[in-house]
Amino acid sequence: MAQDKAAFSYAIRLLGRREYCEAEIRNKFRQREYPPDCVERVITRLKDGGYLSEARFAAAFLRSRLHKGEAPWLAARKAQQKGVKDAATQDALDEIEIAFDGFSACRALLDRRDPHGLRFTDTRVWQRHARYLRNKGYDTATILRCLNEKP
């Protein structure tokens, strides 16, 4: 029981800083070499107490990735790679996509990256911005519309 108390305390300290998904918490416990039965009890206690929530983590993670300029589908894929359950990711994605405007987000990202409009005079700069926006998850039509739009 002392080990359960220490593991719970450790998890609360982690969750006090930011949201974690269950897979991340399990990984943290594995790094500290807590026994599997202790980990199961603590995770159940965290979920029952409302400290650990896949839905909250998915929503926070997607908002964070969108703030960094990524498209929602790419942020959702990265959340799934972190171990977030598909249902929680899909719910958060559905909520975010309602208000998401891909063209405006792409244009804002491009305006931050190229405030002087160098893409209109240099082909290499234009290509570099196109690759950057593609890596952020935007579709080709949106990228072309943003890159070719005159200020």
N, C-alpha and C positions, 0 to 999 in steps of 0.2 A: 504493500500500500504506500510505502514511502516513495517508491519509484513512480507510482501513479501520480502522487502529489507533485513530485519534481517535474514529471513530464507535462502535467497539466499547467503548472506554473510557467514552464518554458514556452508552451504553446500560447498561453495568454500574453506573454511578453512579445512573442512574434506577431500575434494578431493585433496587438495594440499599436504596432507601427504601420501595418497595412493589411489589406485583405489577402488571404491565401486560399488556394483551392485545396481540396482534400489530398490530392496527389502530392502537392508541394509539402504539406505538413507531414505526410507519411515519409517523404524523402528526408526532411529535417530530422525526424525521429530515427530513421535508419542511419543517418550520419552520426547521431549520438549513441547509436547501438542500444536503443531501448528494445526490450523483448516484444515480440509480435502481440502477445495477449495483452500486455500493458498498453500498447499502441491502440489496439481495438477499443479497449475500455475508455481511454482518454478521448479518442475521436468520437465515440458515441456520446460521451459527456459533453464535448464541445458542440456537437450538433444539437443535442437536446437543450442545451443552455442558450442556443442561438448565437454562439460565438463564431461558429464556422458555417458559412453558407456559400454554396456553389453559385447561386444566383447573384448574390452580392458581388462575389469575386468576378464573375463573368461581366457584369455590368460595369464595374470599376475598370477592369482590364480593357474592355472595348472602348470606353470613354478615353482612357489614357492613350491608346493606340490611335484613336481618331484625332486626338489633340496633337499627336505627332505627325499627322497628315496622311495616315493610311486609310485606304478604302475599307468599309465595314467587312466585306467578305474576307479580306486578307487578315484583318484583326481577329475575326472569328476563327479562322484557320490556325492562327498563332495561339489562340486560347485553347483550342483543342489539342495542339501539340504540347501545351503545358500540362494537360491532363484533365481539363475541365469537361464535365459530362456534356454530351451532345444536347440534351434537353435544355440545360441552363444556358448554354451558348446560343442556341436557337432562339430562346425567349428574349435574351438580351439583344440579339441581332435584330429580331423583329421590332423591338421597341425603338432601337436606334435608327433603323432604316426609314421609319415613318418621317422623321424630321431631317434626314440626311439629303443634302443636295450635292451630288457628285461634281457638277460643273463649278459651283461656287467654291467648294472645298479645294478642288484642283487649281482654280484660278488664284485663290488666296495663297496656296502653297507656292505656286509659280511666281506670284508677285513678291513674296518674301524672299525667294531664291534669286530672282532676277529683277530687282527693282528698277534698273536703268534700261531695261528692254534690249539687252545685248543679243537676245535670240533673233531679233529682226535683222541684224547686220552680219552675224557670224553663223555659218552653217554648223560648225562644230559645237558651238554653244547650244544651238537649237537641238541638235542630236543628243547632247549630254542631258539636257532638260527632259527630252522625250524618254530617255532611258530611266532617269530618276523617277519620273511620274509613273512609268510602267512598273518599276520596282515597288512603288507605293500602292499598287493595285488598281490603278485607274484604267478604264478601257480605252482602246485606241481612238475611238470617235471623240471621246471627251478630251483626250490629250491633244489631238489635232485641233479641235475647236479652241482650246485654251491657248495653244502655242501660236496659232495663226490669228488670233483676235488682236486687233490693233487697239492700243490704249485710247 
